[in-house]
Amino acid sequence: MTKYIVLVADGMADYPIEELGMRTPLEAARTPNLDFMAKNGCLGLAKTIPEKMTPASDVANLSILGYDPKKYYSGRGPLEAANLGIELEDDDVAFRCNLITASGDTLLDYSAGHIKTTEAEKLIKFLDQKIGTNKFRFYHGISYRHLLLVKRGSELKLQDLKCLAPHDISGQSINKNFPKGDNADEIIKLMQDSRLLLENHEINHVRLDLKENPANMIWLWGQGKKPDMPKFFKKFGLKGSVISAVDLIKGLGRILGLDVINVPGATGYYDTDYLAKAKAAVKSLDKNDFVFVHVEAPDEAGHNGDLREKITAIERFDQLVVGTILEYCKTKNNCKVLALPDHATPVSLKTHTAEAIPFVLYGKNLPAKDFTCYSEKKAQESDLYFENGSELMEYFIRGEKKNG
């Protein structure tokens, strides 16, 4: 049985940067393993963000997994709720809840200094005690990423509010970027009340003393209702697993019926244990035939505008994740590997963009076109292009591509 391995470096794609001699971080990084795949496999481009949809990780990873976001996307919150074990009723609305740093009217830091999970858990539980009700419930996740569940929120059409992702508005006005739409005042009040409570919390006094950004407000966004998607096995006939440090990807895996593997040391940040993720992926293939490995670090570096960390994250992904997988494939003659970003997160913009992303395919019964390396520019030379990024998985697994 063929083993199918998907390796996602979140936000890895980028734009040419003057400081790098008009190379992208991917071109500047040392990536011998991705380059090996390109030389012995095939490059292409896939548009993982459909027209008129927000270039977000939930949309992009739905596409990569083979599910058309135009048909199946219901919001980020419900995906994260699935990983937290929260059962949504049909009328519930789940919001992503970031702990942020507010300074005056400015959203200073979308992650509150990448607050530790132990501290964040105490703050979210504190908010749930103070402003949680039978209607509004807070659930803690990892680091700055948490959840608000609104019971019967669809009666207020909260799923239709226009809510902006905090990483897209860092340095901008809080008041001007609050949620907009009917009944937005209820959500805005929660955000304002959270600031009054969190600014005086002991944890934030300590963080200020340590010159760390305080987690002094919540930001609510990414809301949606219970999703309805066919299981991955039903769609592709493969049993598989998901490896990630973020609730969004793990929740998506649970909804699709994939095993979710929690890897010790996987943090969703620069310090994540790349090698442990790769080893867990290899081990999972003892019983499954598909594994989806997601690494968040390049995206975080892009949001932080940190060029050096982005290059480092790409190099670690190549060495420790891609390299480990290729070593595994040497012992097998039935592997297929797909490596790609979900979207671009240019360090110059500090946010996601929606252009087609470069992918590289390597392995059994996949075309070999002898590209010299893996990069955005080289992928543009390929004649393999997927306008609907959700069709890439079908091609990867079955070798089938729709005309057009």
N, C-alpha and C positions, 0 to 999 in steps of 0.2 A: 504493500500500500504506500502510495506517495505521501511524503510529509510536506506540508505546506507551512511556511514560516513567513510572517509579515513583521517587519521591523520599522517602527515609526519613530522618527526623531522630530518631535513636535516643534514646529516653527523653524526648522533648519534652513529653509530657503530664504534668500535675502536679495538685496540689490548690490550692484558694484559700489565700492567705497573708495574714495580718493586716497585715504590713508593706506589702503592695501594695493595701490597702483591700479585702481578701478577693477579689482577682483572682488568677488563676493567672499564672505567668511567661509563658505563651503569650498571655494576655489583656493583660498589661502590655507585652509586646514590640511594637515597631513592625513590622507584617507586611503592608505594602500588597499584596504579590504574592499571598500566601495569601488575603488578603481579596478580591482581585480574582477569584481562582478560586472563592471561596465565592459571591460576588455573581453570577457568570456561570456557575456550575456547581451542584454539589450537595454537601451535607454528609451524613455518616452515621456510624454507630458499628459497630465490628467487634470481636468478642472473639477476639483472637489467641492467648490463653492458654486452652486447654481446661481444664475443671474437673479438679481434682486434679493438674494439672501445674505444675511450678515456673515462675514468671514470669521466664523467661530469654530472652536475645536469640536464642539458637539456636531455641528453640521458636517465638517470635514471628515471626522472619523466615521460617521454614518456612511458617507460616500465610500470611504476606503473599505469598509466592511461589506459593501455591496448593497446598501439600502438607500434608495433615492430620497434625499432629504425633502424634496418637494412633496413626496407622498407620505413619508413616515415621521418627519420632524415634529415634535410637540413641545419643545422647550428643554433647556438644560436642567432646570430644577428637578423634574421628574426622573431623569437619568441618575442624578446623584442620590435622590431619595431611594431609588432601587438598591443602591449599594449599602445604604444605611439601614436597610431592612424595613423601610417605612412603606406601608401599604396605602396607596392612594385610592380614595373613593372617586367615583366618576365626576363629582362636583368639586373635588379638592384642587387647589392650585399650589404648586411647590415653587418657591423662589430660592435661587442661590443667594446666600448671605455671606458677604465678605466682611471680615474685620479690617477696617481701614484706619489711616491716620488723617484726621481733619485738622487744619490749621486756619482759624478764621473761616473765611468762605472758600478756602482752597482744599481740594482733595489732594493731599500731599503724597500719600503712599497707598496704593491699592492693596497691599499685603500686610500693612502694619509691621514693616521690617521683617517680613516672613516669620511672624511670631511662632514660638514653639507651641506644639500641640497641647502640651500640659497646661500652659498658661491660657491658651485659647479655650480649652474645654471649660475651665473655671469661669471665664467671662461669658460664654454662651449659656451655661447653666444658670449663672447669675441673672442674665437677661430673661431667661425663661421663667425664673422665679418672680421677677419684678414686673414684667410686662406681658408674659405669656398668659393666655386665657384658653378657654375651650375652643376659641376660634383661631387664635394665633399660637403656634407652638414652635419653639426653637430646638434644633438638633445640632450637636457638634460633630464636626468632621475632622479634617487634618489641617494643621497650620491655620491659615487665614480663611479656609474654604468651609463654609457651613450651610445650614439650610433653615428656611422658614416654611412651615406648612400652614396654609390658610384653609381651614375647613369650610366647605361650601363656597369657596372663593369665586367659583365660576358664576355664581348667581350675581356677583358684582362685576362680572366680566374682567376680573383682574388679569386674566391671561392675555387680554388685548392691550394692556398698558404698554406704552413705549418706555422701556427701561434701558439705560445705557450701561455697558460693562465698565467697571471702575478702571480697569487697565487701559481703557480707551480715552479716559478723561483725566488722567493724572496731571496735576498742575492747573486744572481748570476750576471754574466756579462750581460749588456744591449746589447752591440755590438754583442756578440756571439749568442744571443737569438732573434735577430731581425727576422721578417718573412722571409721565404726562398721560392724561386720559381720564375717562370717567372713573370716579372713586379713587383716584390716585392719592387723595388727601389721607386716606387711611394708612397707606403704605408710607407716605412721607412722614406722618406722625410717628410711626414706629422708629423710623430712622432718626428723627429729631429727639425722641425720648431716649433712644439708646445713647445718644451723645451726652445727655444730661447725667445719665447713670454711669457710663463708662469713664468719663473724664475724672471722676472722683474715686475710681476703684483703686485699691491698694496695688494691684499688679501694675497699673499704669504709672503710679507714683514711683515704683521701683524702676520701671523701664525708663522713665525720664531721668532718674538719678544715674542710670547706667548709660545715658545719652543714646537710648534706643527709641525708635519711633513708637509712640503709644498706640494701642488699639482702642481708640477713643470714640468710635462710631461704627455702625454697620451700614453696608450698602446693599440694597436689595435689587436683584435683576435676574435675567435668565429664567423667567417664570414659565410654567406650562402645566398642562393636564396629563393625566395618565396616558402613556403611549400604547399603541396597538401595532405590534410588529410580529411577523412570523419568525420562528426560531431559526437559528443559523443551520441546524441540522436539516430542518425541513426544506430550507432554501437551497443548500449546497450539498447535503448528504454527508457532512463531516462533523465529527465530534471534536471539540477543541477547547482551548483555554485562553484567558486574557491575563496579561501581566502588566500592571501599572501601579503607580503610587497615588493616582488621583481618583476621587470618587466618580467623576464623570465617566471615565473609561471603564472602570470596574462595574459601575451601575449599568452601562450599556451592555457589557458582557453578560451580566445577570439576566437582563431582559431578553437577550438573545439566546439564553440557555447555555452559554459557555461557562466552563469552570473558571472561577476567579481565584488566582493564586496570589496570596499575600506574601511578599518577599521581605524578610527582615533586612533593614537597611535601605529600603526603597523609600525615598523622602519626597520626590516630586520637585527637588531643587538641585543645585550644583553638586551637593554632597551625596547624591543618591548612589547606591551600590550597583553600578552598571554590570559588573561581573556576576553578581548574585542573580540579577534578572536573567542574564543569558544562560546561566547554569540551570536555573529553574525552568526556563523554556525547553532546554534540551531534555531535562528529566521528564517534563510533561509529555514529551513525544513518545515516551515508553508506552503510554496507554491511549494517547490521542493522536490524531493525524493533522491537527491544525493548531497553531499558536500565534497569538497577536501580542507583540511586545511593544510597549509604549514608553518612551523616555521624554520627560517634560523639560529637562534642563535647557536645551537650546531656546525654547520658547520663553522661559523665564529670563534668560540673558537678553533676548531681543526686547522684551518689555522693559527691562532695566536699562536698555541702551548700552549694554556692557559688551563691547566688541571682543575683548580678550577672553571673557568667560564664554562667549558664544563659540569662538574658535576652539577653545579647550573642550567644551561640551561635545562638539562635533567630533573632535579627535578621540575622545573617550568612547563615544558611541561607536565609532569605527573600530577602534582597537579592542574594546572589551565586549561589546555586544555583537557587532558584525563579525569580528574576528573569531569569536568563540563559536558562533553559528557555522561559519565556514569550516572550521576544524571538525565540527560534528558532521557536516555534509561530506567530508572526505572519507568518513567511515561508512557512508551510505551511497547508494547509486540511485536513490529515488527521492531526492530533495528538490523542492522548488522554493526559492527565496525572493521576496519582494521587499525592497527597502525604499523609503520615501519619507518626506515630511508630510504633515497633514495640510499645512498651509504655510505661507511665508510670514515671518515676523521680523521685518527689517529693523535693525538697530537704529537706523536714522529716524524711523517713525514711531518706534516703541509700541506698535500695535499690529494686528493681523491685516493682511491684504488678500485679495480674492483671485489673483491671477493663477493660471495653471501651474502645477508643481511638477518637478522632475522626479521620475521614478526609475529604478533599475531592477530588472528581472534577471534571475540567474537560476539555472538548474535544468532538470530533466524536461525534454521536449519543449523548451523555450528557445526562441530565436537567439542566435549569436551574431552580432553585427560588428564586433571588433571596434568599439568605441575606445578612445584613448584614456578616458577618465570619466568620473561621475561629477557632473556640475549642472547648474541651470543652463549655461550656454550650450554645453554639449547636447543636453536633452532637446534643445530647440532645433538641433540638426536632424533629429529623428523623424521618421514618417509615421511613428506610432503615437497616435493622439486620441484621447478620450474626452470628447466634449461633455459627456455625462460621466463624471468620475466614478459613479456607482457601478459602471460597467467594467471597470478594471478588475474587480474581484472575479467576475465571471470569466474574463480572459485568463487571469492568473490560474484559476482552478481548472477550467475546461478548455482553454485555448480557443475560445469562441469570441469573436468580435462582431458586433452589429455593423452593417454597412452604413456609411455616412460619417 
